[in-house]
Amino acid sequence: MYKLLAILFLGLSSCQQMEKVNELPPLKNDVVEPMKSIISEDAQKKYSLDEIYQKYISTELLLFIEKNHPAWSIPNENMWYPQLFNKYKTDSSLVNSIAGDFDCNGQKDQALIVDKGKNSLSAVVFLKVDNSFEAVELTEIGAAGEKIEFVLTLYKPGRYNIIDPDLSPSDLNTVDFKCDGVGIGKFKELYEGGNDVFYWNRNQLQSCLIEE
């Protein structure tokens, strides 16, 4: 008994001795407090993500959205046509979440369809900048509350055909992507046509219409 008190007393006098005390087995009646989520309770409710997205949307990004765009939320699965959402679940480019290096800075960025509130849906790219993000809104795509017909598509670097009907014969009919691009279009089952693709060219955001 006296030896145990001596060890505890010495443990309070220095960090080295405290480490030795911590090496002792814990008492059976010790109570360990559960870890609390670093995301607020309101955010946990708002970002109750469908299981498919929990693997792809990081806590770091959700914290950024909560802090800098508190009115924004991630649309749930039931906001899409269920049969189409389920069909694309296992695709490498998910319905409203794709990842790539869109600005060629060597960091992983993410594009999402977000509900901005006030009955407004928008496609937004979150560029990874050091330990944070920069939100770049690409385009509004429709009103919240209706079934979402749009899907995001990842375009890898390469050459693609432009199908813009306003092109003149002297205009280029191809485009070269140096970085990944973000395609926004309707489900092929609902609409035949191309995708509006947004891409960075020499640090400038540009867009064009590309055939599927």
C-alpha positions, 0 to 999 in steps of 0.5 A: 500500500505504501509503495503504491502511494509513493509511486503515485506521488512521484508520478505527479512530480514529473512527466517521466514518472507519469508515463511509468504510472500510465504503464500500470494496468487500469483499474476494472472500474475505470470509465472511458468517455466516448469520443465526441464527433468533431461535427456538430449535432446539427451538421450530423443531421444535415449530413446524414449521408447515404452509405455510398457517399460516406466512403467518398466525402471526407469529414474534412470537407464536411467540416469546411462546408459546415463552417463556410457554407452553413446553408448548404447540404448534400442531397439524399438518395431519394432526391434522385430517380431511385432506379437511376441512382441505384444503377450508377451506385457502383460506377467509378463516377458516382451520381453526385460525387466525383474526385480528381485533380481538377486544377493540376496542383497535385492535390485531390479535389472533389465535385458535388451537387449541393443543395444551397438552400432557398430551393437551389441546387448547384454543382460545386468543385471544392479545390484542395488548397493546402489544409483547406478547400476553395469552393468554386460554383460551376453552375446552377442545375435546378430547383430542390424538391424536384427529382434530380435528373443530373449526374456528374461525370469525371473526365480524365486528361486527354483529347475530346470532341466538342459538339457545340452547334455554335462552332464555326468551321474555323473553330477547333472541334476538339479540346485537350484536358491537362487536368481532370474535368467535371462533366454535368449532364442528365442521365442518358436514360432521360436525355440524349446529348452531351455534357457541359464539361468544366475544366481548368486551363492555365489556372482559368476555369473554362467549359465546353459541350462534349459528346458522351 
